[in-house]
Amino acid sequence: MSERAAVWHAARELAEAGVAGAMATVSSQRGSLPMARDAKLVVAADGRRWGTVGGGCTEADVAEQALAAAASGAPSFSRHTLNADLAGDVGLSCGGTVELFLEPIVATPEMAALYGALAEATERRVAGTVLTAVDWSAGPRKEARIGHDVMVVGAPFDTEVEAAVQPSRAAARVDEALGALVEPLERVPRVVIFGAGYVGRAIAKVAADAGFYVLITDDRAEFADPDRLPWAHEVIARDFRTVLDGLSLDADDYVLATTRGHSYDAEIVERTATSPARYVGMLGSARKRAVIFEALERAGVPLDALQRVRVPIGEAIGADTPAEIAVSVVAELIRVRRTGETAR
């Protein structure tokens, strides 16, 4: 389960159990800060936490203020400034300002169902938008727009401002016209790994830890075993051609050919090089690249499609062991994901 899905699951569980708790979501930030732009934290009155807003003293303060909001039954905002002096005092090389929206976990069946739907959508990689009123004087208001479905707790939001809530890659923000926190529900990027040998298995683990949705497949059932790959979201024991036949790729996909045979890798590259996948890479040397690409070009694969395929894969850190290779490969995937860069 991804960290974001775990946060929504936690909110649902607290709501169902009637346990007091609160959620903190970054609503704006400026500068260099030790937290993601979409950072989110759920904290229970008993001290349990899910997610993070950067850790350290800031997170401790946010958690305390969030529980105060829970006790009051009304949302609030929390603003924190980390300047160079404060950052240095706690050993951080950063500084900036962050504002967080703090909302009580609402212990009603309707809100628990909404939290659960958001958790499921995150796990299924369905994009959407979450709207949360910043003023609860007339009661809690939250709306989840997931795909073509809409779930509403409290009064619905104005449909005339539809353009303001279209799913996007922007960070959460407060929309004054709506009087709401507008939070994109992004599709989790997916890594599709062909080959569940030692390297593929290691990549799957690191990729899952880095927040990717991991699909890994192998034609050997003893390798494509969910018990052997507990961190993968999908494990498919099937021949590669059949998997390719049923695979739909888009710009949120990252494809890795890490099989045990050149012929398998060649077919995977041939079938995915012209796809809309954001990244296609093959494990192997420059010589392997030359041999396979020459054959694929003769077979009619466009040269520009082949030129975008990464071989060898991974950042050049001198990686040798499966674990090291996995770190280098996922580092490259993160770079492409965060910067959009594809050229070496």
Protein Blocks (a to p, Z undefined) as FASTA:
>chain_A
ZZklmmmmmmmmmmmnopacdddddfbdedjddbdfkbccdddfkopaedjehiajllmm
mmmmmmmmmmnopacdddddddfklmmmnopacddddddddddddddfklmmmmmmmmmm
mmnopacdddddfbfknopaddddehjbccdehjdddfklmmmmgccfbdcdddfklopa
cdddddddddddehjafklmmmmmmmmmnopacddddfbfklmgfklmmmbmbdcdddfk
lmmmmpccdfkbccddfbfbfklmmmmmmmmmmmmbfbdcdeddfklmmmmmmmmmmnop
afklmmmpccdedjdehpabfmlmmmmmmmmmmmmmmnopabZZ
